[in-house]
Amino acid sequence: MAFSTAVNSQITAAVASRLAQIAQLQGEVDALQSAARALGGTKTARTRRSAPKTARKTKTGRAPLSAAARKAVSVRMKASWARRTRARG
């Protein structure tokens, strides 16, 4: 079923109107955020929003440790703690 030209133009006008409203609201949000920064509030809603889990995993740049590697770290740390405890007396 094809829409008539009048319906198409009405839909196009409605979408354009909503896009203009979105742009206006985005401008207001930006102005409020810059005012908040100027008043000393450094964090905004955008900066507080947590990153997706995939981004958090890659943020550290470290690969996950295998079970054997975790065990080796555990043994080294226990030895280090034992040395520190013996040195203290």
Secondary structure, 3 states (H helix, E strand, C coil): CCCCHHHHHHHHHHHHHHHHHHHHHHHHHHHHHHHHHHCCCCCCHHHHCCCCHHHHHHHCCCCCCCHHHHHHHHHHHHHHHHHHHHHHC
